[in-house]
């Protein structure tokens, strides 16, 4: 579901045509009406892992892991094997697998490594085949998926030479942009999709396209952003757990599960890890609006966090054999490792620099008082974290370093922060010991005239009177953002008032965001907290 971008104003965005520029006020979010709020909330709550149907290019069965009894089966079993679901429910797997194939499947399951989400086997089924068989546990159910080994008209690419050539080159790329560009080119060589994008999620949840490989007929999204709601929270959580998502044909006719619910519990089957899992109607319409029928998404994960996605698009239905998906997934996992390694190294270097600045700064504070004034010399608090200027308040003394507001404005801001009902969870005293915002004028209107020095502020307080505190200021960072479609074009209900539709256009829409500084990162916050711990006396 589309949601507004941070930093936009309703007046600025509503009158701007694609490709034009709007000047936005420093709001955190666009105000929306109650109906739109309900729509967006409904999207976030959609239980996409419990959709009781699958894509019809394969067959799915839910088995009792103890005796392999068939509890549920997709209606597509009749189209693929000429067997009605009722027969599978009555006769079990014996209707599909002979004793030899069933024995091989049991052996593969018995030898499953604990770290393996899926077990794969290549088996002959119902006298035909071969077929790719994927098995995984889902609660107290064993999910078995069956797909043709080679989709009609497709031949699996010889991807091993591609991987042998690509992996060393990927490791040697000198920068993140060149690395990402190489990744999308290699994924496209493997999958042969019309367009492959790599985008990362930003702090506001939106996605920024870093690299793209495409045929000339596909529109470009390179350098553009997608609103956070294009990948809702529950979808992100699912990607973090199940990193590959394939949609063969966005216009597919759903194949329902028979029966719809587990006959033992009455619950819907959890299809979080199912490759054949059905698609949300909202996402189906979203793909249609992009003129995309076949798609594949590969998650880029850093630790437990979804860092970004590799999105593959095709104008026609596009089926990929399991081994091709596995090869693409392997490349995506290597991307995750490389990005994690590089960003962890960058974070470690930054933290080491901050630690050195912290160690040199602390001795400059004289020991008397709650937060003493600084002795003359270097370094000053601007060295601790990136900023334009710093103010240190100690009673009647206000020391300023770099570019800051004037003292009366600094003290007024300190009083505002001290009065904010935002206690730091890490601080048992209940004092508003820590405060950070990169859009200060959105919460403190007097800052509207201070954008050149104080569009954002990070503050540590040692009491609740605003008499002992340190404030780091960042100036305004004017940004022109290219969006893939107007992000303020909120979802609309269908004429019957029931169905919700995603935005219709993905034409480039430019927006100028003002009134915000560069965001404060976690490493900045940790450095400020470390200084507070060192200075706090009681």
Secondary structure, 3 states (H helix, E strand, C coil): CCCCCCCCCHHHHHCCCCCCCCEECCCCCCCCCHHHHHHHHHHHHCCHHHCCEECCCEEEEEECCCCCCEEEEECHHHHHHCCCHHHHHHHHHHHCCCHHHHHHHHHHHHCCCCCCCCEEEEEEECCEEEEEEEEEEECCEEEEEEEECCCCCCCCCCHHHHHHHHHHHHHHCCCHHHHHHHHHHHHHHHHCCCEEEEEEECCCCCEEEEEEEECCCCCCCCCCEECHHHHCHHHHHHHHHCCEEEECCCCCCCEEEECCCCCCCCCCCCCCCCCCECCCHHHHHHHHHCCCCEEEEEEEEECCEEEEEEEEEECCCCCCCHHHHHHHHHHHHHHHHHHHHHHHHHHHHHHHHHHHHHHHHHCCECCCCCCCCECCCCCCHHHCCCCCEEEEEECCEEEEEECCCCHHHHHHHHHHHHHCCCCCCCCCCCCCCEEEECCHHHHCHHHHHHHHHHCEEEEEECCCCCCEEEEEEECCCCEEEEEECCCCCCCEECCCCCCEECCCCCCEEEEEECCCCCCCCHHHHHHHHHHHHHHCCC
